[in-house]
């Protein structure tokens, strides 16, 4: 058993963006054997080093040894014990980076990091982990995160819950085998609107293995399925889902943009939660950063990474090829600092990750445009969705080439449309009364997947050309 697996059993989750392949170097810990002194400790990668009986592990200032259990495990499902004061209605966005919950009975909302990130920041790494025997762990982690959020919004377990997430996340939650998502022809399990077995939990319908219930929910939230005009929805997460269309139908696609746009694979990146830098202003090499909840900055989220790249370009600290000026090339540009020892930097490799992600998104947009055979002028709205979309400055996105400058005047940050769509659906059902299966909103949502035509970018002849032409800023 590797040290990372031992720590997981002790309820300690390491951040392993590479999924435990020893590539990212994020899971370094100090270890010493029984009988040795702390001064004899060695630095090792937890995902590559075998755990030995009696070993002491130093991680984030805490010593962990055999028999320790730093956190109480959470009893998994199917019900939450507690008071019963009448049924509650709960909306959930089950994101791969963050999870959001809203209790419509009291209006309370809560957001947390998805702790499945310990098994990789990207979906592919988590699917690989599941296939290699960690499917129950990923299932349990999803439920632990959910129930902790339920506590925070005072949900007592008496009510109905509707969940929207990408296809893989919904499969993990439901305990569905994900092997079909790992290889062509990429067969998904049940992606219809349905009730989870022996529960009051419902899952939103999805389009395919790559485009799930979170995007269907977003289309419904924005009334894209009823619009006469062409609209473009960009959910700028790890998968980079994109939808272009109107009431007559949609072209949909998903590109493996990588986790950089959500703070993953970034040296000091983090999810868009309190403590994350989300906006930056740089003048003459000096940076002024804005932090979520005005806290001490602990890292940079996707919006902050994009803002920093745009400002570096504007200030002349980086050229259009993404190369930092020589003075910053080795250690990175200091985005935030308290003193000489507490500095948060954006490195040259971080910038490369952003280039790869933004090129994939921009190329995907161009493929959709070609398929629809329309011009930029025919697009009425460009919706930037997700946590990144809410915090992102559209001008910064256009400056680095993430979105075309021709569309800048039509860009609208719409936040978490996945959660918004579920909330809208539940509110409609609440007003109508009756069973959820008979709700008009659900009937409308169930029709949306059939309106979509998916384009697989890996098979598209022009994608590589567009991708390469958009690598520069």
N, C-alpha and C positions, 0 to 999 in steps of 0.2 A: 504494500500500500504506500502510495506517495504521501509526502507531508501535506500536500494540499487536500488530499482526501481525508487524512487524519484530522486536519483542522476543521473540515466541514462537519465531521462527526461531533466535534466539540462546539458546533454552531458558530464557527469563525469562518467567514467567507472572504477569500482573497479576491482582489480585482485582477482577473486574467483575461484581458482583451483578446488574446490569441487562442483562447480556449484550452490552455494547458499544453501547448506544443513547444514551449520553451523559447518562443521567438520574441515576445514583447518585453521580457525581463522585468515585468511588473510585480512578480510574486516573490521577490527576494526576502528571505528571512535569515536571522542569525540562529545557529544551532550549536549545542554542545552536548556531549554524551554523558551518561551517568558516570560520576567520579571525576569529571573534568570541571575546571573552573570557568566562570563566565568569560574570563580573559582569554580562554582558549577557543572562544566561539568562532565559527566559520560562516561566511555568507554563502548561501546556496539558493537555487531556484526551487521553490516548494513543489512545483509541478513536475520536476525532473529528479527529485531526490527521494530515496526510500526512507520511510519512517522507521526508526529503530526503538525498541522498547527501552524506556528510561530516558529517552532524549528530551531535552528542554528546548523549546522554541521561543525566540524573542520576536514578536510581531507588534508593530505600532506601540512600542514601549511596554508591552505586557508579556510576562513569562507564562508560557503554556506548557504544561507537562502532563503526564499520564494521570487520568482521573479527574482533570479539570473539566468543568462545563461552564463556560463563561456566560451563556444565555440559556434561559429555559426554552425548550422546544415548544411549539404551538400545537395544540390538539387539532388534528385535521379531520376533513369536514365531518359530518354534513350540516351541522347546525351549531349555532352560537347560543350558549346558555345566557339567560338574562331575563329582564323584565319584559312583560308583554302589555303594551299600551295601545294596541291597534296596529294594523299592518302598515309597513313602511315601503317606499318605492326607492330603489337604489339604482343609479346609473354608474357604469364602470367603463373606463377606457383602459384596456389591458395592453399597454405599450411595451415594446421590447427594451426601452431605456427607462421610462417612468410609467407608473400606474396612477391613475386618477379616479377618485370616487366622489360621488355627490349623493347626499341623502335629501330627496325632494321633500320629505316631511318637515325638516328643520332648516333646509338650505345650506347645511354644512358641507364643505368640500375639503378633501385632503389629497395630497400628492406625495408619493415616495419613489425612491429609486427601485427599479426591478432588480432584485438580488440574483436573478439568473445570470446577470452580467459576470458573475464569478466563473461561469462556464463559457465565456466568450461574449464580446460586445456585438458580434454580428450573428444573424440567424443561422448561417451555415455552421458555425462552430458549435452552436447549441444543438443543432440537429445531429451533428457528428457525436457530440457527447451523449445524447439520448440513445443513439444506435449502439454506442459502445458500452451501454449498461447503466447510464445515469438518468434514464427516463423518469424513474420514480422520484429522484432527487429534484429534477426540474419541475415535476408536477407539485411536489410538496412546497417548493420555494414559492411558486405562484400563489398557492393557497395561503401560505404564511403571510406574504405581503398583503394579500387581499384582506385577510382577517384583521391584521394590524390596522389597516386603513378603516375597516368597518368600525373598529373600536373608536377611532378618532372622530368619526362622524356620528357616533352614538347609535349605530344600527344594532338592534338587539336580536336580529335573526328572524324576526316575525315580519315577513313581507316578501316582495318579489324583487329580483335583481336581473337587470338586462346588461349584458357585457358585449362590448365591441373590441375586437383586437385583430391583428393580422392572423392569417390562417394557422401559422405555426404556434403562436401564443395561445390561441383558442384550443388547439389540439393538445398542447402540454397541460392546460388546465383541466381538460376533459379526460386526460389519460389515453388519448388516441395515438396509435402507432404512427410515427412520423417518417418511417422508412420511405414511403411513397413520395415524400417531398424532397428526397436527397438525390434523385436521379430521374432522367427522362423515362416516361412521359410526364413525370411530376403529378402523380395522382394524389389528390387530397381526400380526406375522409368526408364526413357529412358537413357540408358548408351551407346547408339550408338554415333558415330560422328554425330553431328547435329548443326544446326544454331539456336540460341536462337530467339524466336519470336520477330519480329519487331526490329531487330538490326543487326549489322554486327559482332556479337560476336559468336564464334564457340566453342563448347566443345569437348574435346578429348574423345574417347571411353574408357570404363572401362571393367574390367573382371567381377565384381560382386558387391554386396553390400559392401564388405570389401576391395576389391582391385580395385582401380580406374584408372582414366586417367593419373595420375601422374606416375604410374608404367608402364603403356603401353608406355607412352612417354619416360621413361627411357630405356625400352627394345629397342625401336627404336633408341634412341640416341647412344646406345652402340653396335648396330648391333647384339644383342643377337639372334634375330630371323633369322639371316643368318649364324650364326657360326656353324662350324662342331663340335667344342669342347663344353664340359660342362662348363657353367659359372654360378656363384652365385651372385645375386644382393641382397644387404641388404640395405633397406631404413630404417635407424634406427631412426624413429620418435616415436610419441606416439603410433602408431599402429604396428610398427615393421613389415612392409611388406617384404616378401622374395620370390625370384624367382630362381629356379634352372632348367637349361635345355639348349637346343640348337635349331637348325633349325627344328628338328623333334618334338618339343613341350616342354612345361614347366610344372613343378609342382609349384604351387603358394600357398602361405598362408599368413595369417595376425594374429599376436598375440597381445593381449592387454598388451603391455609392460608397459603401463603407461607413463606419461609425464616426468619422471625423466631424460631420455636421451636427452630431449630438455629443461632442466632446470626447468621443472614443478614439483610441490610437493617437491621442495627443499627449505629449509628455506630462503636462499638468492639466489635462482635460478632465471634465466632470459633467454630469448631467445638469440640466437647467433647474437646479434647486437652490435654496438659500445658501449664500456663500460663493456662488458662481459669478464670475465676471461676464456681463452680457453686452456691454457696449464700451467703446474705447475712443478717445480722441488723442491724436498724436500731432504735436507741433514741434518742429526743430529737434526731433529725437526724444522729446519728453512725452510721457504717456499719462493720461488721466482716465482712470477706469471707473465704470459704474458696476456696482455689485448688487445682486438680487437681495432684497431685504436690508440693504445698507449694512451688511455685516462685514467682518474681516474676510477678505477674499481667500478662498482655499483652492481655487482652480479656475479654469476657463471653460464655459459651455460653448456650444456650437455657434450661437449668435455672436459671442465675444470673439471667437476665433476668426469668423468672417469679418467682423468689424476691424479687428487688428490688421488683417491682411489688406483690407481696403485703405486703412489709414497709413500703413507702412508704404503702400504704393503711392498714395497721394503726397506723403511727406518726403518722398525720395529716399526712404531707408531701404527700399527693395525695388528691384527692376521688374519689368513686365514678364520676365521669364521665371519670376518667383525666387530670385537669388538675393539674399540679404546683403547689405553692405558689409565690407570685410570686418568691421569692428564688432558686428553682431553674429558673424557666421559660425563661430565656434561654440559659443554658449547660448546663443539665441537673443532675441530682443526682450528687454525687461518691460513687461506690460504693467506690472504692479510691484511695488516694493515698500516695505515698512522700514527696513534697514539693510545693511549689507548681507545679512544672513537670510533674511526672509524676502525672497524675490521670486515672482512667478514670471516665467519666460515663455515665449513662443519660439520654438526652434526651427532650424532650416528643414528638418525632417517633417515637422508639423505642417509647415507650409506646403510641402510636397503632398502630404495626405489631403489637404484642402484642394489642391489642384486636381488630383485624381477624382475626388468626389464631385467637384463642381463641373468637371468636364463630362462626367457620366450623366449628370442631371441635364446639362445644357444639350447634350447630344440626344437624350431621350425626348426632350421638348421638340427638337427639330424633326425627329422621326415622326412624332405625332402630327406635327404640322404638315409634313409631306403626305401622310396617310389621309388626313382630312382634306387636303388640297385647298387650304385657305391661306390668306395672308395675315400678317400681324394685325393689320387694321380691322380685321373681322372679329377679333377677340374682344369681348365686352369687359370681362373681369379676369384678373389673375389672382387666385386665392392662395395665400401662403398659410398652410395649416401646420398644426403641431406646436409643441413648445418652442421650437426654433422659429417658426413663422410668426409667433406672437411677439417675440423679443427682437426679431431681425429688423434692421433698418434696410428698407428696400433699396435705397441709394447705394449702400455698401454692397448689397447683392449684385446690383447692376455693374458697379465699378470693377468687381473681380470677374465678371462675366458669367455669374451663376444664372441670372435671368437676362434676357435681351433688353437693351436700353429702349428699344421701340415700345416695350410694354410697361415701362416704369410708371407712366401716368395712370395705369389701370390696376396697379398692384394694391392688394388689400390684405393686411395681416388679420386672419380670422381666428387665430388661437386653436384650441383643441376642438376641432370639428367632430371628431369621433365621439367625445363626451357630449358635445352640444347636440348631436343628432340623437343619441340615446335619450338625453334629457327631454328633447322636444317630443320624441315618440311616447315616452312615459306620460308626459303632460297631456298629450292628446288622448291617450288611453284613459287617464284619470277623469277627464271631462266626459268622455263617452260612457264610461261604465262598462259592465259586461266583462267577458273573458278577454284575455290578451290576444288569443288566437283569432278572435272576431273583430279586433280593432282595425279601423280603416287605415291608420298609419302603418300598421304591420303589413297589411295587404299591399300598400303602396311600396313599402321597403322591399318586400319580397319580389316585386317586379323589376327592381333596379338591376340585379345581376344579369338578367336576360337582355338588358339594353347595351351591355358592354361587349366590345370586340377586343380581345387581348392581343397585343403585339409583343412577341418574344424578341428582345433586343439582341440576345446572343445569336440569333439566327438571321438578324437583319443585315442586309448587304451594305447599307450606308452607315450603320452605327459606328463602326471603327473609324471611318473617315471623319465623321463629325466629332468623335471623341478626341482624336489626335489634334484636330484643328482648334480645339477649345482648351487645351492644356495650359496655354499661357494666359496670364491675366490681361 
